[in-house]
Amino acid sequence: MMNFLKTTRVRKVLLISAAAVFSAAVLLFSVGPFSVGAIEARLQAGAESALSLRGHDWAHVRMNGQTAIVTGAAPTDTARADALSTVAASTWSGGRVAGGVTRVIDETVDARLEHGFVFRADVAMNGRVLLRGDATDASAREALTRYAENQFAHGADTDLTLVPGGSASAAWQDTATRLLGQLARLDRGALVLQSSYGVLVGEAANPQTAQSVASALSSLPEPYQGAWIITPTGMPAQAHVPDVEACAAIIRAAQGADTLRFDRQGSSPSPLTAVALRRVGRVFQSCPSDSHLTVSVLREALAAGLDTARVDEVAVLLGNGVAEDPRVTVELVQDQDRAIRFSVTTLGG
């Protein structure tokens, strides 16, 4: 009888001990350093740090357990491959037990598909013109570079990617050249040639120059159409933005060629980004009444309330009563390849 009681007592002690161990394990893997959330946060931080060190600022990572999902617009196939391998090696390959990255899913897109075939030129503060985007072939790129160097007193800085077949029209080079010639007549400004539109945003020394530039853009080679917002010194702007497609090109020109960003871990946009936001807010007022501007701000959640503060800062800098304007939306998004992004659609469409 005594042996039976001892056996029963030992069994109860063992069951209680096992239950305690199980409860501790559940607690550890639910809220402790080995919890799913803690492992995801640690792996994401390690992957993003590794990408930053490799210069892949275009790539972003989110974790699903120990699976890394890489997003963003890859500038080249080589950059994409390196980013994926960087994420895979960002934490030790210890598998599920050690808590390393066990799998990498590629959800990146080609940057060319992301932004389309676009040629742009911006007059820098030093008077040098910056040629960026795409060119149809090597001869067009060389011809545009020579022309820009001759038209602008401080020369040209060219970084054009060759995309054969990127333009279906033989008039593309002639249109790009004409736009460059008109940009050279302005005190400052930017041009964009995309889809069927060639657009110019800038400041002219006087109303006569503004009128002359507008006249030149009103008769671009077919199939291209012109759109413009030219502001003479001390005078109202001369604007022609006929439809939503033209508005999208105008907004792209107005935002400039600089990377839009916020001060590191702060809510304030960088000085150049602040200038770009004010300029975008101004030029959008000339877009058709059925245009809708969406300004997407990347959700980063580096600190409590930071994302909301960034949205508020962007809305203030856009100005023009943007908070009450149904044509403008400023929103947080989870995944995109830049800190701030603009898109133009038809209102209600």
C-alpha positions as CSV (number, residue, x, y, z in Angstrom):
1,M,0.0,0.0,0.0
2,M,2.8,2.4,0.9
3,N,4.6,1.7,-2.4
4,F,1.4,2.4,-4.3
5,L,1.0,5.8,-2.5
6,K,4.6,6.7,-3.2
7,T,4.2,5.8,-6.9
8,T,1.1,7.9,-7.1
9,R,2.8,10.9,-5.4
10,V,5.9,10.6,-7.7
11,R,3.6,10.5,-10.7
12,K,1.8,13.7,-9.6
13,V,5.1,15.5,-9.0
14,L,6.4,14.5,-12.4
15,L,3.2,15.6,-14.1
16,I,3.3,19.0,-12.3
17,S,6.9,19.4,-13.2
18,A,6.2,18.6,-16.8
19,A,3.3,21.0,-16.9
20,A,5.6,23.7,-15.5
21,V,8.3,23.1,-18.0
22,F,5.7,23.1,-20.8
23,S,4.2,26.4,-19.6
24,A,7.6,28.0,-19.3
25,A,8.4,26.9,-22.9
26,V,5.1,28.3,-24.2
27,L,5.8,31.6,-22.4
28,L,9.4,31.7,-23.8
29,F,8.4,31.1,-27.4
30,S,5.4,33.4,-27.1
31,V,6.8,36.6,-25.6
32,G,10.5,35.9,-24.9
33,P,13.6,36.4,-27.1
34,F,12.7,33.2,-29.0
35,S,9.2,34.3,-29.8
36,V,8.1,34.5,-33.4
37,G,7.8,38.2,-33.2
38,A,11.2,38.7,-31.6
39,I,12.9,36.4,-34.2
40,E,11.2,38.3,-37.1
41,A,12.2,41.7,-35.7
42,R,15.8,40.5,-35.2
43,L,16.1,38.9,-38.7
44,Q,14.5,41.9,-40.4
45,A,16.8,44.4,-38.7
46,G,19.8,42.2,-39.6
47,A,18.7,41.9,-43.3
48,E,18.0,45.6,-43.7
49,S,21.4,46.5,-42.1
50,A,23.1,44.1,-44.5
51,L,21.3,45.6,-47.5
52,S,22.2,49.1,-46.4
53,L,25.9,48.2,-46.1
54,R,25.8,46.8,-49.7
55,G,24.2,50.0,-51.0
56,H,20.8,48.4,-51.8
57,D,18.6,51.2,-50.5
58,W,16.0,50.3,-53.1
59,A,15.3,46.9,-51.5
60,H,13.1,46.3,-48.5
61,V,12.5,43.2,-46.3
62,R,9.6,41.9,-44.4
63,M,9.6,38.6,-42.4
64,N,7.1,35.8,-42.2
65,G,8.6,33.7,-39.5
66,Q,12.0,32.9,-40.7
67,T,11.1,33.5,-44.4
68,A,12.4,36.8,-45.8
69,I,10.3,38.5,-48.5
70,V,12.3,41.0,-50.5
71,T,10.5,43.8,-52.3
72,G,11.4,47.0,-54.2
73,A,12.3,48.0,-57.8
74,A,15.7,46.5,-58.7
75,P,17.8,48.8,-60.9
76,T,19.6,45.8,-62.5
77,D,19.4,42.0,-62.5
78,T,22.9,42.0,-60.9
79,A,21.6,44.2,-58.1
80,R,18.6,42.0,-57.5
81,A,20.7,38.8,-57.3
82,D,23.1,40.5,-54.9
83,A,20.3,41.8,-52.7
84,L,18.7,38.3,-52.4
85,S,22.0,36.7,-51.5
86,T,22.8,39.4,-49.0
87,V,19.5,38.8,-47.2
88,A,20.1,35.0,-47.3
89,A,23.5,35.5,-45.6
90,S,22.5,38.4,-43.3
91,T,22.0,35.9,-40.3
92,W,23.7,32.6,-39.7
93,S,22.2,29.7,-41.6
94,G,21.4,27.9,-38.4
95,G,17.9,26.9,-39.6
96,R,14.8,26.8,-37.5
97,V,16.5,25.9,-34.2
98,A,19.2,28.6,-34.3
99,G,16.7,31.1,-35.7
100,G,18.4,32.1,-38.9
101,V,16.8,33.0,-42.3
102,T,15.6,29.7,-43.8
103,R,14.2,31.0,-47.1
104,V,14.2,34.1,-49.3
105,I,11.2,35.0,-51.5
106,D,11.8,37.4,-54.4
107,E,9.0,39.9,-54.9
108,T,11.1,42.6,-56.5
109,V,10.2,44.2,-59.8
110,D,12.3,45.6,-62.6
111,A,12.8,49.3,-62.1
112,R,12.1,49.9,-65.8
113,L,8.7,48.3,-65.5
114,E,8.2,50.4,-62.3
115,H,8.8,53.8,-63.9
116,G,8.2,53.1,-67.6
117,F,10.3,54.5,-70.5
118,V,11.2,58.1,-69.3
119,F,13.7,60.7,-70.4
120,R,14.2,63.7,-68.1
121,A,16.5,66.7,-67.8
122,D,16.9,69.0,-64.7
123,V,18.9,72.2,-64.4
124,A,21.1,71.9,-61.3
125,M,21.8,74.8,-59.0
126,N,25.2,75.2,-60.6
127,G,23.6,75.6,-64.0
128,R,24.7,72.2,-65.3
129,V,22.0,70.1,-66.9
130,L,21.4,66.6,-65.7
131,L,20.2,64.1,-68.2
132,R,18.6,61.0,-66.6
133,G,16.4,58.1,-67.5
134,D,16.2,56.2,-70.8
135,A,17.4,56.5,-74.3
136,T,16.4,54.5,-77.4
137,D,19.9,53.7,-78.6
138,A,23.6,54.8,-78.3
139,S,23.5,57.3,-81.2
140,A,20.5,59.1,-79.6
141,R,22.2,59.2,-76.2
142,E,25.4,60.6,-77.7
143,A,23.5,63.2,-79.9
144,L,21.5,64.4,-76.9
145,T,24.6,64.7,-74.8
146,R,26.4,66.7,-77.4
147,Y,23.4,69.0,-77.9
148,A,23.0,69.6,-74.2
149,E,26.7,70.4,-73.7
150,N,26.4,73.0,-76.4
151,Q,23.1,74.5,-75.2
152,F,24.0,74.8,-71.5
153,A,26.9,77.1,-70.5
154,H,27.9,74.8,-67.7
155,G,27.7,71.6,-69.7
156,A,25.8,68.3,-69.2
157,D,26.0,65.4,-66.9
158,T,24.5,62.3,-68.6
159,D,23.4,59.1,-67.1
160,L,21.0,57.5,-69.6
161,T,20.2,53.8,-69.8
162,L,19.8,52.3,-73.3
163,V,16.5,50.6,-73.8
164,P,16.3,49.6,-77.5
165,G,12.7,49.7,-78.7
166,G,11.7,51.8,-75.7
167,S,10.1,54.3,-78.0
168,A,7.8,53.3,-80.9
169,S,8.3,56.6,-82.7
170,A,11.2,57.8,-84.7
171,A,10.3,61.3,-83.6
172,W,11.5,60.6,-80.0
173,Q,15.0,62.0,-80.4
174,D,13.7,65.1,-82.3
175,T,11.2,65.7,-79.4
176,A,13.8,65.3,-76.7
177,T,16.1,67.7,-78.5
178,R,13.4,70.3,-78.9
179,L,12.5,70.0,-75.2
180,L,16.2,70.5,-74.2
181,G,16.4,73.5,-76.4
182,Q,13.5,75.2,-74.7
183,L,14.7,74.2,-71.2
184,A,18.0,76.0,-72.0
185,R,16.0,79.2,-72.5
186,L,14.7,79.1,-68.9
187,D,16.4,80.4,-65.8
188,R,15.7,77.0,-64.1
189,G,13.4,74.1,-64.7
190,A,12.9,70.4,-65.6
191,L,11.5,68.4,-68.5
192,V,10.1,65.0,-68.8
193,L,9.3,63.0,-72.0
194,Q,7.1,60.0,-71.2
195,S,4.4,58.1,-73.0
196,S,2.9,60.6,-75.5
197,Y,3.8,63.8,-73.6
198,G,6.7,66.1,-73.5
199,V,6.4,68.5,-70.5
200,L,8.3,71.4,-69.2
201,V,8.1,73.1,-65.7
202,G,10.3,76.1,-65.0
203,E,10.8,79.8,-64.6
204,A,11.4,82.3,-67.3
205,A,13.1,85.7,-67.2
206,N,10.0,87.5,-68.7
207,P,6.5,86.9,-70.2
208,Q,7.9,87.1,-73.7
209,T,10.2,84.1,-73.1
210,A,7.5,82.2,-71.4
211,Q,5.1,82.7,-74.3
212,S,7.8,81.8,-76.9
213,V,8.6,78.5,-75.0
214,A,4.9,77.7,-74.8
215,S,4.4,78.2,-78.5
216,A,7.4,75.9,-79.3
217,L,5.9,73.2,-77.1
218,S,2.4,73.5,-78.6
219,S,3.7,71.9,-81.9
220,L,5.9,68.9,-81.0
221,P,6.5,66.2,-83.6
222,E,3.8,63.7,-83.8
223,P,2.7,61.6,-81.9
224,Y,3.9,63.7,-79.0
225,Q,1.9,66.5,-77.3
226,G,3.2,69.3,-75.2
227,A,2.3,70.4,-71.6
228,W,3.9,73.2,-69.6
229,I,3.8,75.4,-66.5
230,I,6.1,78.3,-67.2
231,T,6.3,81.1,-64.6
232,P,7.7,84.5,-65.7
233,T,9.5,86.4,-63.0
234,G,6.9,88.3,-60.8
235,M,4.0,87.1,-63.0
236,P,1.4,84.4,-63.0
237,A,2.3,81.1,-64.6
238,Q,1.4,80.2,-68.1
239,A,0.0,76.7,-67.8
240,H,-1.3,74.1,-70.2
241,V,-2.1,70.7,-68.7
242,P,-4.8,69.2,-70.8
243,D,-5.5,65.8,-69.1
244,V,-4.6,63.4,-66.3
245,E,-1.8,61.8,-68.3
246,A,-0.2,65.2,-68.8
247,C,-0.7,66.0,-65.1
248,A,1.3,62.8,-64.2
249,A,4.2,63.9,-66.4
250,I,4.1,67.4,-65.0
251,I,4.2,66.0,-61.4
252,R,7.2,63.8,-62.3
253,A,9.0,66.9,-63.7
254,A,8.2,69.0,-60.6
255,Q,9.4,66.5,-58.1
256,G,13.0,66.7,-59.4
257,A,15.7,64.2,-59.9
258,D,16.9,64.1,-56.2
259,T,15.9,61.1,-54.0
260,L,13.0,62.1,-51.8
261,R,13.8,61.3,-48.2
262,F,13.3,62.2,-44.5
263,D,16.0,63.3,-42.1
264,R,17.4,60.1,-40.6
265,Q,15.0,58.7,-38.0
266,G,13.1,62.1,-38.0
267,S,9.8,63.3,-39.3
268,S,11.1,66.3,-41.3
269,P,11.8,65.8,-45.0
270,S,15.3,66.8,-46.2
271,P,15.7,70.4,-47.4
272,L,15.6,69.3,-51.1
273,T,12.6,67.1,-50.5
274,A,10.8,70.0,-48.8
275,V,11.4,72.1,-51.9
276,A,10.1,69.4,-54.2
277,L,6.9,68.9,-52.1
278,R,6.1,72.6,-52.2
279,R,6.7,72.6,-56.0
280,V,4.5,69.6,-56.5
281,G,1.7,71.2,-54.5
282,R,1.9,74.3,-56.6
283,V,1.9,72.7,-60.0
284,F,-0.9,70.3,-59.1
285,Q,-3.2,73.3,-58.9
286,S,-2.9,73.6,-62.7
287,C,-4.0,70.0,-63.3
288,P,-7.5,69.3,-64.6
289,S,-10.3,69.2,-62.0
290,D,-10.7,65.4,-62.4
291,S,-7.1,64.7,-61.5
292,H,-6.3,62.9,-58.2
293,L,-2.9,63.1,-56.6
294,T,-1.9,60.3,-54.2
295,V,1.2,60.9,-52.1
296,S,2.4,57.6,-50.6
297,V,4.7,57.8,-47.5
298,L,6.6,54.6,-46.6
299,R,5.6,53.1,-43.3
300,E,8.7,52.5,-41.3
301,A,7.6,52.7,-37.6
302,L,11.1,53.5,-36.3
303,A,9.5,55.2,-33.3
304,A,6.0,55.6,-31.9
305,G,4.0,58.2,-33.9
306,L,6.8,58.8,-36.4
307,D,4.9,57.7,-39.4
308,T,1.9,59.9,-38.6
309,A,4.2,62.8,-38.0
310,R,5.8,62.3,-41.4
311,V,2.4,62.2,-43.1
312,D,1.5,65.5,-41.4
313,E,4.7,67.1,-42.5
314,V,4.2,66.1,-46.1
315,A,0.6,67.4,-46.1
316,V,1.8,70.8,-44.7
317,L,4.6,71.2,-47.2
318,L,2.2,70.3,-50.1
319,G,0.2,73.3,-48.9
320,N,-2.8,74.8,-50.7
321,G,-5.3,73.4,-48.2
322,V,-4.4,69.8,-49.0
323,A,-6.0,68.5,-45.9
324,E,-9.4,69.6,-47.2
325,D,-8.8,69.0,-50.9
326,P,-10.6,65.8,-52.1
327,R,-8.2,65.7,-55.1
328,V,-5.2,65.0,-52.8
329,T,-4.6,61.9,-50.6
330,V,-1.6,61.5,-48.4
331,E,-1.3,57.9,-47.1
332,L,1.0,55.4,-45.4
333,V,2.0,52.4,-47.4
334,Q,3.8,49.3,-46.3
335,D,5.9,48.4,-49.3
336,Q,7.4,50.7,-51.9
337,D,10.9,51.5,-53.2
338,R,11.2,55.0,-51.9
339,A,10.3,57.2,-48.9
340,I,7.8,59.3,-50.8
341,R,6.0,58.5,-54.0
342,F,3.5,60.4,-56.2
343,S,0.8,58.9,-58.5
344,V,-1.8,60.7,-60.5
345,T,-5.2,59.1,-61.5
346,T,-8.6,60.2,-62.5
347,L,-10.7,61.4,-59.6
348,G,-13.2,58.6,-58.7
349,G,-11.6,56.3,-61.3
